[in-house]
């Protein structure tokens, strides 16, 4: 019983931990695809990402980005549940991956030249 609960929480925790990295990868793929379509690297509001002919990719990426704040909160709740209810202690990989992903997202919003996340959410 505890083993199955641990496996479920472990898989959810790893998925939530890697979600910011997946979002960064998705934004980079969208940016590269936009670059190949436009012939130049996009800048904030030039062009608007919603106006490019990649509606499905834009919609999926926007919904995934919408879940990011939930992942930040949920990963800590899962860590608490694992520690208190299941009394297991495991690696900090999901938490470290989540924090590293958030750092990358913040960098890609504010650093000029690689501000592709800022362009996407603008």
MDTraj code that builds the backbone (N, CA, C; nanometers):
import mdtraj as md
import numpy as np

residues = "UNK UNK UNK UNK UNK UNK UNK UNK UNK UNK UNK UNK UNK UNK UNK UNK UNK UNK UNK UNK UNK UNK UNK UNK UNK UNK UNK UNK UNK UNK UNK UNK UNK UNK UNK UNK UNK UNK UNK UNK UNK UNK UNK UNK UNK UNK UNK UNK UNK UNK UNK UNK UNK UNK UNK UNK UNK UNK UNK UNK UNK UNK UNK UNK UNK UNK UNK UNK UNK UNK UNK UNK UNK UNK UNK UNK UNK UNK UNK UNK UNK UNK UNK UNK UNK UNK UNK UNK UNK UNK UNK UNK UNK UNK UNK UNK UNK UNK UNK UNK UNK UNK UNK UNK UNK UNK UNK UNK UNK UNK UNK UNK UNK UNK UNK UNK UNK UNK UNK UNK UNK UNK".split()
xyz = np.array([
    [0.0819, -0.1195, 0.0000],
    [0.0000, 0.0000, 0.0000],
    [0.0863, 0.1260, 0.0000],
    [0.1801, 0.1320, 0.0935],
    [0.2675, 0.2486, 0.1003],
    [0.3554, 0.2550, -0.0236],
    [0.3957, 0.1405, -0.0741],
    [0.4806, 0.1387, -0.1924],
    [0.4087, 0.1967, -0.3130],
    [0.2823, 0.1620, -0.3322],
    [0.2083, 0.2165, -0.4462],
    [0.1836, 0.3663, -0.4286],
    [0.1534, 0.4097, -0.3058],
    [0.1364, 0.5527, -0.2817],
    [0.2671, 0.6273, -0.3056],
    [0.3771, 0.5671, -0.2633],
    [0.5075, 0.6291, -0.2826],
    [0.5397, 0.6407, -0.4312],
    [0.5112, 0.5367, -0.5078],
    [0.5377, 0.5409, -0.6521],
    [0.4561, 0.6490, -0.7208],
    [0.3296, 0.6603, -0.6841],
    [0.2442, 0.7619, -0.7449],
    [0.2955, 0.9013, -0.7109],
    [0.3232, 0.9259, -0.5833],
    [0.3743, 1.0567, -0.5432],
    [0.5108, 1.0850, -0.6050],
    [0.5923, 0.9812, -0.6191],
    [0.7242, 0.9991, -0.6783],
    [0.7118, 1.0403, -0.8250],
    [0.6250, 0.9767, -0.8990],
    [0.6070, 1.0111, -1.0403],
    [0.5487, 1.1513, -1.0563],
    [0.4518, 1.1858, -0.9736],
    [0.3942, 1.3208, -0.9795],
    [0.5003, 1.4246, -0.9437],
    [0.5783, 1.3948, -0.8430],
    [0.6824, 1.4872, -0.7995],
    [0.7875, 1.5093, -0.9081],
    [0.8300, 1.4039, -0.9739],
    [0.9278, 1.4182, -1.0819],
    [0.8675, 1.4955, -1.1988],
    [0.7422, 1.4673, -1.2327],
    [0.6767, 1.5405, -1.3408],
    [0.6640, 1.6890, -1.3107],
    [0.6241, 1.7215, -1.1885],
    [0.6132, 1.8624, -1.1499],
    [0.7495, 1.9289, -1.1415],
    [0.8506, 1.8528, -1.1012],
    [0.9856, 1.9078, -1.0934],
    [1.0416, 1.9424, -1.2296],
    [1.0089, 1.8618, -1.3285],
    [1.0614, 1.8850, -1.4632],
    [0.9741, 1.9773, -1.5474],
    [0.8560, 2.0129, -1.4999],
    [0.7646, 2.0965, -1.5779],
    [0.8254, 2.2309, -1.6202],
    [0.8963, 2.3046, -1.5328],
    [0.9567, 2.4301, -1.5802],
    [1.0607, 2.4082, -1.6905],
    [1.1375, 2.3001, -1.6822],
    [1.2358, 2.2705, -1.7875],
    [1.1654, 2.2381, -1.9191],
    [1.0542, 2.1674, -1.9106],
    [0.9765, 2.1366, -2.0309],
    [0.9223, 2.2654, -2.0926],
    [0.8782, 2.3579, -2.0084],
    [0.8277, 2.4866, -2.0593],
    [0.9384, 2.5659, -2.1274],
    [1.0565, 2.5684, -2.0683],
    [1.1691, 2.6386, -2.1307],
    [1.2008, 2.5755, -2.2655],
    [1.2035, 2.4432, -2.2702],
    [1.2274, 2.3750, -2.3974],
    [1.1188, 2.4045, -2.4998],
    [0.9939, 2.4084, -2.4540],
    [0.8839, 2.4390, -2.5448],
    [0.8914, 2.5799, -2.6008],
    [0.9272, 2.6759, -2.5163],
    [0.9416, 2.8139, -2.5632],
    [1.0577, 2.8246, -2.6607],
    [1.1678, 2.7557, -2.6317],
    [1.2816, 2.7579, -2.7243],
    [1.2456, 2.6965, -2.8590],
    [1.1732, 2.5844, -2.8571],
    [1.1307, 2.5239, -2.9837],
    [1.0364, 2.6168, -3.0606],
    [0.9456, 2.6817, -2.9899],
    [0.8540, 2.7762, -3.0540],
    [0.9321, 2.8939, -3.1132],
    [1.0331, 2.9409, -3.0403],
    [1.1146, 3.0522, -3.0875],
    [1.1955, 3.0128, -3.2098],
    [1.2547, 2.8950, -3.2078],
    [1.3323, 2.8481, -3.3230],
    [1.2414, 2.8303, -3.4443],
    [1.1231, 2.7769, -3.4208],
    [1.0283, 2.7610, -3.5307],
    [0.9841, 2.8975, -3.5854],
    [0.9643, 2.9925, -3.4963],
    [0.9298, 3.1285, -3.5397],
    [1.0450, 3.1919, -3.6157],
    [1.1669, 3.1676, -3.5703],
    [1.2855, 3.2210, -3.6379],
    [1.2956, 3.1674, -3.7796],
    [1.2711, 3.0398, -3.7970],
    [1.2797, 2.9827, -3.9316],
    [1.1662, 3.0325, -4.0214],
    [1.0521, 3.0632, -3.9627],
    [0.9391, 3.1146, -4.0409],
    [0.9588, 3.2622, -4.0772],
    [1.0059, 3.3428, -3.9802],
    [1.0173, 3.4866, -4.0003],
    [1.1459, 3.5279, -4.0721],
    [1.2536, 3.4550, -4.0483],
    [1.3828, 3.4923, -4.1045],
    [1.4640, 3.5804, -4.0114],
    [1.4119, 3.6118, -3.8936],
    [1.4870, 3.6894, -3.7940],
    [1.4401, 3.6461, -3.6555],
    [1.5239, 3.6747, -3.5551],
    [1.4877, 3.6402, -3.4185],
    [1.3776, 3.7343, -3.3704],
    [1.2734, 3.6803, -3.3100],
    [1.1645, 3.7672, -3.2625],
    [1.2080, 3.8513, -3.1429],
    [1.1489, 3.9688, -3.1314],
    [1.1696, 4.0604, -3.0199],
    [1.0348, 4.0805, -2.9523],
    [1.0339, 4.1299, -2.8274],
    [0.9048, 4.1505, -2.7608],
    [0.8080, 4.2326, -2.8456],
    [0.6915, 4.1773, -2.8656],
    [0.5803, 4.2357, -2.9423],
    [0.6089, 4.2505, -3.0910],
    [0.7178, 4.1931, -3.1394],
    [0.7511, 4.2028, -3.2820],
    [0.7936, 4.0664, -3.3325],
    [0.7142, 3.9881, -3.3895],
    [0.5693, 3.9945, -3.4018],
    [0.5016, 3.9348, -3.2793],
    [0.3746, 3.9532, -3.2705],
    [0.2971, 3.8941, -3.1620],
    [0.2927, 3.7432, -3.1845],
    [0.3309, 3.6619, -3.0840],
    [0.3322, 3.5161, -3.1024],
    [0.1963, 3.4586, -3.1416],
    [0.0884, 3.5233, -3.0986],
    [-0.0457, 3.4733, -3.1307],
    [-0.0787, 3.4882, -3.2791],
    [-0.0094, 3.5779, -3.3468],
    [-0.0387, 3.6026, -3.4880],
    [0.0399, 3.5117, -3.5826],
    [0.1340, 3.4353, -3.5290],
    [0.2096, 3.3427, -3.6127],
    [0.1227, 3.2217, -3.6465],
    [0.1521, 3.1523, -3.7556],
    [0.0656, 3.0408, -3.7971],
    [0.0921, 2.9103, -3.7221],
    [0.1218, 2.9192, -3.5934],
    [0.1467, 2.7996, -3.5116],
    [0.0471, 2.7960, -3.3960],
    [-0.0810, 2.8013, -3.4286],
    [-0.1836, 2.8154, -3.3258],
    [-0.1853, 2.7005, -3.2254],
    [-0.1753, 2.5780, -3.2744],
    [-0.1822, 2.4623, -3.1841],
    [-0.0640, 2.4607, -3.0880],
    [0.0556, 2.4815, -3.1396],
    [0.1738, 2.4833, -3.0534],
    [0.1654, 2.5987, -2.9529],
    [0.1186, 2.7136, -2.9964],
    [0.1049, 2.8284, -2.9069],
    [0.0038, 2.7991, -2.7965],
    [-0.1094, 2.7400, -2.8324],
    [-0.2136, 2.7118, -2.7343],
    [-0.1654, 2.6099, -2.6304],
    [-0.1015, 2.5034, -2.6761],
    [-0.0526, 2.4011, -2.5831],
    [0.0519, 2.4602, -2.4899],
    [0.1441, 2.5366, -2.5443],
    [0.2491, 2.5972, -2.4633],
    [0.1919, 2.6988, -2.3644],
    [0.0921, 2.7738, -2.4054],
    [0.0312, 2.8711, -2.3153],
    [-0.0370, 2.8014, -2.1978],
    [-0.1072, 2.6912, -2.2220],
    [-0.1723, 2.6181, -2.1129],
    [-0.0710, 2.5524, -2.0201],
    [0.0383, 2.5046, -2.0750],
    [0.1427, 2.4457, -1.9907],
    [0.2071, 2.5549, -1.9051],
    [0.2340, 2.6713, -1.9624],
    [0.2892, 2.7820, -1.8847],
    [0.1922, 2.8282, -1.7759],
    [0.0636, 2.8144, -1.8015],
    [-0.0375, 2.8524, -1.7030],
    [-0.0300, 2.7642, -1.5779],
    [0.0151, 2.6399, -1.5924],
    [0.0226, 2.5476, -1.4793],
    [0.1497, 2.5627, -1.3973],
    [0.2433, 2.6450, -1.4409],
    [0.3706, 2.6580, -1.3693],
    [0.3560, 2.7012, -1.2232],
    [0.2783, 2.8044, -1.1910],
    [0.2659, 2.8400, -1.0488],
    [0.2078, 2.7263, -0.9647],
    [0.1214, 2.6472, -1.0241],
    [0.0647, 2.5329, -0.9524],
    [0.1741, 2.4315, -0.9206],
    [0.2666, 2.4118, -1.0142],
    [0.3742, 2.3151, -0.9907],
    [0.4645, 2.3595, -0.8772],
    [0.4874, 2.4883, -0.8659],
    [0.5739, 2.5387, -0.7598],
    [0.5141, 2.5116, -0.6220],
    [0.3842, 2.5262, -0.6094],
    [0.3171, 2.5010, -0.4816],
    [0.2990, 2.3510, -0.4582],
    [0.2588, 2.2795, -0.5622],
    [0.2269, 2.1374, -0.5472],
    [0.3483, 2.0533, -0.5121],
    [0.4644, 2.0905, -0.5623],
    [0.5825, 2.0089, -0.5340],
    [0.6180, 2.0136, -0.3853],
    [0.5959, 2.1280, -0.3218],
    [0.6228, 2.1365, -0.1788],
    [0.5168, 2.0613, -0.0979],
    [0.3930, 2.0613, -0.1437],
    [0.2876, 1.9852, -0.0759],
    [0.3181, 1.8352, -0.0851],
    [0.3618, 1.7901, -0.2018],
    [0.3941, 1.6488, -0.2183],
    [0.5122, 1.6101, -0.1306],
    [0.6124, 1.6971, -0.1230],
    [0.7267, 1.6678, -0.0353],
    [0.6814, 1.6558, 0.1098],
    [0.5894, 1.7410, 0.1526],
    [0.5377, 1.7345, 0.2883],
    [0.4615, 1.6037, 0.3102],
    [0.3772, 1.5657, 0.2131],
    [0.3018, 1.4413, 0.2262],
    [0.3939, 1.3201, 0.2336],
    [0.4969, 1.3196, 0.1526],
    [0.5907, 1.2070, 0.1561],
    [0.6598, 1.1972, 0.2910],
    [0.6969, 1.3105, 0.3448],
    [0.7722, 1.3087, 0.4697],
    [0.6854, 1.2755, 0.5898],
    [0.5656, 1.3329, 0.5961],
    [0.4805, 1.3144, 0.7139],
    [0.3946, 1.1882, 0.7079],
    [0.3290, 1.1644, 0.5943],
    [0.2352, 1.0527, 0.5876],
    [0.3050, 0.9204, 0.5574],
    [0.3951, 0.9216, 0.4612],
    [0.4612, 0.7970, 0.4221],
    [0.5913, 0.7734, 0.4967],
    [0.6402, 0.8750, 0.5637],
    [0.7645, 0.8688, 0.6394],
    [0.8792, 0.8140, 0.5559],
    [0.8919, 0.8673, 0.4359],
    [1.0051, 0.8326, 0.3503],
    [1.0790, 0.9609, 0.3163],
    [1.2063, 0.9467, 0.3046],
    [1.2884, 1.0597, 0.2623],
    [1.3626, 1.0158, 0.1381],
    [1.3564, 1.0970, 0.0362],
    [1.4197, 1.0601, -0.0890],
    [1.4993, 1.1761, -0.1419],
    [1.5477, 1.1632, -0.2631],
    [1.6351, 1.2663, -0.3181],
    [1.5599, 1.3971, -0.3407],
    [1.6363, 1.5023, -0.3477],
    [1.5795, 1.6347, -0.3693],
    [1.5781, 1.6722, -0.5173],
    [1.5939, 1.5758, -0.6062],
    [1.6008, 1.6049, -0.7492],
    [1.4802, 1.6824, -0.8005],
    [1.3553, 1.6432, -0.7703],
    [1.2415, 1.7194, -0.8232],
    [1.2396, 1.8649, -0.7774],
    [1.2742, 1.8895, -0.6538],
    [1.2741, 2.0271, -0.6024],
    [1.3857, 2.1076, -0.6677],
    [1.5041, 2.0486, -0.6786],
    [1.6169, 2.1177, -0.7410],
    [1.5876, 2.1452, -0.8880],
    [1.5293, 2.0486, -0.9582],
    [1.4954, 2.0683, -1.0999],
    [1.3901, 2.1773, -1.1153],
    [1.2926, 2.1814, -1.0251],
    [1.1890, 2.2843, -1.0306],
    [1.2486, 2.4226, -1.0088],
    [1.3342, 2.4360, -0.9101],
    [1.3964, 2.5658, -0.8817],
    [1.4872, 2.6074, -0.9971],
    [1.5650, 2.5138, -1.0518],
    [1.6520, 2.5462, -1.1652],
    [1.5697, 2.5891, -1.2861],
    [1.4568, 2.5244, -1.3096],
    [1.3694, 2.5630, -1.4193],
    [1.3138, 2.7028, -1.4008],
    [1.2753, 2.7354, -1.2783],
    [1.2241, 2.8701, -1.2514],
    [1.3333, 2.9749, -1.2702],
    [1.4562, 2.9422, -1.2305],
    [1.5677, 3.0357, -1.2518],
    [1.5881, 3.0589, -1.4013],
    [1.5833, 2.9525, -1.4810],
    [1.5952, 2.9682, -1.6259],
    [1.4826, 3.0537, -1.6835],
    [1.3623, 3.0337, -1.6349],
    [1.2487, 3.1131, -1.6841],
    [1.2681, 3.2603, -1.6518],
    [1.3106, 3.2907, -1.5303],
    [1.3333, 3.4304, -1.4923],
    [1.4454, 3.4913, -1.5767],
    [1.5517, 3.4158, -1.5997],
    [1.6606, 3.4645, -1.6848],
    [1.6094, 3.4917, -1.8252],
    [1.5271, 3.4010, -1.8769],
    [1.4779, 3.4166, -2.0136],
    [1.3663, 3.5203, -2.0251],
    [1.3238, 3.5777, -1.9152],
    [1.2290, 3.6886, -1.9203],
    [1.3031, 3.8223, -1.9200],
    [1.4088, 3.8314, -1.8399],
    [1.4696, 3.9620, -1.8154],
    [1.6034, 3.9881, -1.8851],
    [1.6747, 3.8864, -1.9288],
    [1.8054, 3.9085, -1.9895],
    [1.7883, 3.9417, -2.1373],
    [1.8346, 4.0595, -2.1787],
    [1.8210, 4.0966, -2.3206],
    [1.9004, 4.0016, -2.4104],
    [1.8468, 3.9766, -2.5267],
    [1.9105, 3.8863, -2.6211],
    [1.8561, 3.7449, -2.6145],
    [1.8200, 3.7008, -2.4945],
    [1.7595, 3.5675, -2.4802],
    [1.6244, 3.5775, -2.4106],
    [1.5590, 3.6902, -2.4224],
    [1.4323, 3.7129, -2.3527],
    [1.3133, 3.6542, -2.4297],
    [1.3258, 3.5275, -2.4677],
    [1.2225, 3.4631, -2.5480],
    [1.0970, 3.4331, -2.4676],
    [1.1122, 3.4026, -2.3386],
    [0.9940, 3.3807, -2.2550],
    [0.9177, 3.5124, -2.2423],
    [0.9925, 3.6225, -2.2252],
    [0.9277, 3.7534, -2.2207],
    [0.8549, 3.7862, -2.3492],
    [0.9133, 3.7477, -2.4631],
    [0.8471, 3.7681, -2.5926],
    [0.7205, 3.6846, -2.6005],
    [0.7265, 3.5596, -2.5520],
    [0.6111, 3.4710, -2.5634],
    [0.4955, 3.5178, -2.4761],
    [0.5241, 3.5590, -2.3526],
    [0.4162, 3.5970, -2.2612],
    [0.3781, 3.7441, -2.2730],
    [0.4487, 3.8192, -2.3564],
    [0.4206, 3.9621, -2.3740],
    [0.2842, 3.9844, -2.4378],
])
top = md.Topology()
chain = top.add_chain()
for i, resn in enumerate(residues, 1):
    res = top.add_residue(resn, chain, resSeq=i)
    for name in ("N", "CA", "C"):
        top.add_atom(name, md.element.get_by_symbol(name[0]), res)
traj = md.Trajectory(xyz[None], top)
